[in-house]
Amino acid sequence: MRTMLAVVLLLSGVGACATTPPPEPPPPRAASPETASLLRRVAEAADGFRDGIPRYVVANQVHPHNVLGVFLKREQADDSLAKARKSNPARYASYEVFGPYRAVEDPPMVEADTTEEVLEVVVKYRGGKTNTYRGDEVDAIFWGLPAFDKFVAPYLTGVSGVRYAAEQRELYRIRKSELVHSTAIGHYRTSF
């Protein structure tokens, strides 16, 4: 009977418990958004990269959930957040790393000639000033308040609410918006 008990204990692994080292702890996971508005904002930032590759989003937990950046690796997101907190601890105290999140990969738009891919757009202003927008960084360019009302305001309303969209419209109208830096709005993948 003792022999049978010893065989059962050994086969079940009970005898090995004392000599087996504990498993390595898993790497730290990024936070998960706790509010619906933050979840929508993080999802929109990740959706700017529809390539099927997991990405980490560094965003403010406080509404309107500004995004610091979107990164391929957790270490890059952590480094970016650490640098931001070092430069301005109060401003970035409520920012966190979220993810990884993966946007569904869309097949690329069919083009007759792949040499027609937009590399950059140069906007020339009255008075001679120019601004260059890179095609791999900018999704769209809006030319003024009517475009803001047709495209940007509905987007901001859906992601951050009516009040926030109205506040941003007024700031844009009086040229004090922190989201956009000129009347020609370059919609960067992480700007709204």
C-alpha positions in Angstrom: 0.0 0.0 0.0 2.9 2.4 0.8 4.5 1.6 -2.5 1.2 2.3 -4.4 0.8 5.6 -2.5 4.4 6.7 -3.4 3.9 5.8 -7.0 0.6 7.8 -7.2 2.3 10.8 -5.5 5.3 10.7 -7.8 3.2 10.3 -10.9 0.9 13.2 -9.9 3.9 15.5 -9.4 3.4 16.0 -5.7 6.9 14.7 -5.0 8.4 17.2 -7.4 6.8 20.3 -5.9 9.5 20.8 -3.3 12.3 20.9 -6.0 10.6 22.7 -8.8 11.4 26.5 -8.9 8.4 28.9 -9.2 7.6 30.1 -12.7 8.9 33.4 -13.9 6.4 36.3 -13.3 4.8 37.5 -16.5 6.0 40.9 -17.8 4.0 43.8 -16.6 0.8 44.4 -18.6 -0.3 47.8 -19.8 -3.3 49.3 -18.1 -6.8 48.9 -19.5 -9.0 51.9 -20.0 -11.5 52.3 -17.2 -14.0 54.7 -18.8 -15.9 54.4 -22.1 -14.5 57.8 -23.2 -10.9 56.7 -22.7 -11.6 53.4 -24.4 -13.0 55.2 -27.4 -10.0 57.5 -27.6 -7.5 54.7 -27.3 -9.3 52.7 -29.9 -9.3 55.7 -32.3 -5.5 56.2 -31.8 -4.9 52.5 -32.5 -7.3 52.6 -35.5 -5.0 55.1 -37.2 -2.7 52.1 -37.9 -4.8 49.5 -39.7 -2.0 47.1 -40.2 -2.8 44.2 -37.8 0.3 44.9 -35.7 -0.2 45.3 -31.9 0.5 48.8 -30.6 0.7 50.5 -27.3 -1.0 53.9 -26.8 0.2 56.5 -24.3 -2.8 58.6 -23.3 -4.1 60.9 -20.6 -6.6 59.2 -18.3 -8.3 62.5 -17.8 -10.8 63.7 -20.4 -10.3 64.6 -23.3 -7.7 61.9 -23.2 -5.0 63.5 -25.2 -2.6 60.9 -26.8 1.1 61.3 -26.4 1.9 58.6 -29.0 1.3 55.2 -30.4 4.2 52.7 -30.3 5.1 49.3 -31.6 6.9 48.1 -28.4 6.0 48.5 -24.7 9.5 49.7 -24.0 9.2 52.6 -26.5 5.9 53.6 -24.9 7.4 53.5 -21.4 10.5 55.5 -22.5 8.3 58.1 -24.2 6.1 58.5 -21.1 9.2 58.6 -18.8 10.7 61.4 -20.9 7.5 63.4 -20.9 7.1 63.0 -17.1 10.7 64.1 -16.6 10.2 67.2 -18.7 6.8 68.1 -17.2 5.8 65.9 -14.2 2.5 67.8 -13.5 1.3 67.7 -17.0 2.0 64.0 -17.6 1.2 62.6 -14.2 -2.2 61.2 -15.3 -0.9 59.6 -18.5 -0.6 55.9 -18.8 0.5 53.2 -21.3 -2.5 51.2 -22.7 -2.4 48.1 -24.8 -1.4 46.3 -26.8 -4.2 47.0 -29.2 -4.4 45.9 -32.8 -6.5 47.5 -35.5 -7.9 45.1 -38.1 -5.7 45.0 -41.2 -7.4 46.6 -44.1 -6.3 45.6 -47.6 -4.5 48.6 -49.1 -6.4 50.8 -51.5 -6.0 49.5 -55.1 -4.0 51.9 -57.1 -3.4 51.7 -60.8 0.2 52.9 -60.4 2.0 52.5 -57.0 4.3 55.4 -57.9 1.2 57.6 -57.2 1.4 57.1 -53.4 1.3 60.5 -51.7 4.7 61.3 -50.1 4.0 64.8 -49.0 1.7 67.8 -49.5 3.0 71.3 -49.5 0.5 74.0 -48.5 1.4 77.5 -49.7 -0.1 80.5 -47.8 -0.6 84.0 -48.9 2.5 85.9 -47.9 4.9 83.0 -48.9 4.8 80.8 -45.9 4.7 77.1 -46.6 3.9 74.0 -44.5 4.7 70.4 -45.5 2.6 67.5 -44.4 4.1 63.9 -44.8 1.8 61.3 -46.3 2.8 58.7 -43.8 1.9 60.9 -40.9 -1.2 62.8 -42.0 -4.6 61.2 -42.8 -6.4 64.3 -44.0 -6.1 68.1 -44.3 -9.0 70.4 -43.6 -9.0 74.0 -45.0 -11.0 76.0 -42.5 -14.1 76.3 -40.3 -16.6 74.8 -42.7 -14.4 71.7 -43.0 -14.0 71.6 -39.2 -17.8 71.7 -38.9 -18.4 69.0 -41.5 -15.7 66.5 -40.5 -13.8 67.3 -37.3 -16.7 68.4 -35.1 -18.7 65.2 -35.7 -15.6 63.1 -35.0 -14.9 64.9 -31.8 -18.5 64.6 -30.7 -18.5 60.8 -31.2 -15.2 60.3 -29.4 -15.3 63.0 -26.7 -18.8 64.4 -26.5 -20.7 67.4 -27.7 -19.3 69.9 -25.1 -15.7 69.0 -26.0 -16.4 69.3 -29.7 -18.0 72.8 -29.2 -15.1 73.9 -27.0 -12.6 72.8 -29.7 -14.6 74.5 -32.4 -14.5 77.8 -30.6 -10.8 77.4 -29.9 -10.2 76.7 -33.5 -12.3 79.6 -34.6 -10.3 82.1 -32.5 -7.0 80.3 -33.4 -6.2 79.1 -29.9 -6.7 75.4 -30.4 -4.0 73.1 -29.0 -5.2 70.3 -31.3 -4.4 72.2 -34.5 -1.7 74.8 -35.1 -2.9 76.6 -38.2 -6.1 77.1 -40.2 -5.1 74.2 -42.4 -5.6 71.3 -40.1 -3.3 68.3 -40.6 -5.1 65.4 -39.0 -2.2 63.4 -37.7 -2.9 59.8 -36.8 -2.6 60.6 -33.1 -3.8 64.3 -33.0 -7.5 64.0 -32.2 
